[in-house]
């Protein structure tokens, strides 16, 4: 049974980097909106199957060097930026910016599934995989074990991170309702209609509060933590391009041309 502890409230946010490149000829509509949950500010962005395509991007075409920032991505995209609806850091990485978990870009696997135990948030099991059978739909968030057991064909895109925040409508068993660790964080979840919900916090919050936002308000039964402290988004329609610590893999959401 779906639960709703509170309504999402619109909030004007200013904590972002403003771009000065001028407006595009056609007005762009953002897929993101500012919201408040239990007195904490968030930005919530929704990708719709069929209307949007999702992909992973790590480095400029023809190179093996990760972007490490959304600014570098913006310089590399050039005219392709016109279709970009959202970019967000998407998965944990090593000191060189390369993914430490399963990573697939345009059907090509760059890193194998990581089923090891270890320290840190990534290894707070169960962790999980955000993936899509196609760019334009069949997006999912699954626990790593389920992914390993059930997925035989390589997806179009995938990124592994951890921990899972919500699993089958329940909070991760190791996550407190509102623990003491509070950081800027970002995450992704997929609802029953197949929509991908991307969230970034605009103030430090606990794992528990972020997980409950997904479960109790966004009605998302499976959600995955992407990272903390380094979390950043690029929302071209709102002229928001975050800067900050170096990042690794990047999730791209683009507008699809559905007109003939």
URFEN-V62092 format. One record per backbone hydrogen bond with DSSP energy under -0.5 kcal/mol. CO is the residue of the C=O (numbers start at 0). NH is the residue of the N-H. Records with the same first field share a line. If there is no record, write none. Layout:
CO: NH, NH
//
This chain:
10: 12
13: 15
16: 240
27: 29
30: 45
32: 43
33: 10
34: 41
35: 8
36: 39
39: 36
40: 201, 202
41: 34
42: 199
43: 32
44: 197
46: 195
47: 50, 51
50: 255
51: 49
52: 253
54: 251
56: 249
57: 66
59: 62
63: 65
64: 59
67: 246
68: 72
69: 73
70: 74
71: 75
72: 76
73: 77
76: 79
77: 80
78: 81
79: 82
80: 83
82: 254
85: 252
86: 233
87: 250
91: 99, 100
93: 96
97: 93
101: 159
102: 109, 110
103: 157
104: 107
106: 108
107: 104
110: 102
112: 114
119: 122
120: 123
122: 124
125: 163
126: 143
127: 160
128: 130, 141
129: 158
130: 139
131: 155, 156
133: 136
134: 53
135: 49
136: 133
137: 132
139: 130
141: 128
142: 146
143: 147
144: 148
145: 149
146: 150
149: 151
155: 106
156: 131
157: 103
158: 129
159: 91
160: 127
162: 224
164: 171
165: 222
166: 169
169: 166
171: 174
173: 175
175: 178
179: 181
182: 204
183: 228
184: 200
185: 225, 226
186: 198
187: 223
188: 196
189: 221
190: 193
194: 190, 196
195: 46, 197
196: 188
197: 44
198: 186
199: 42
204: 182
205: 209
206: 210
207: 211
208: 212
209: 213
210: 214
211: 215, 216
212: 216, 217
213: 219
218: 191, 220
220: 168
221: 189
222: 164, 165
223: 187
226: 185
227: 229
231: 88
232: 241
233: 86, 235
234: 237, 239
235: 238
238: 18, 240
239: 234
248: 89
249: 56
250: 87
251: 54
252: 84, 85
253: 52
255: 257
//
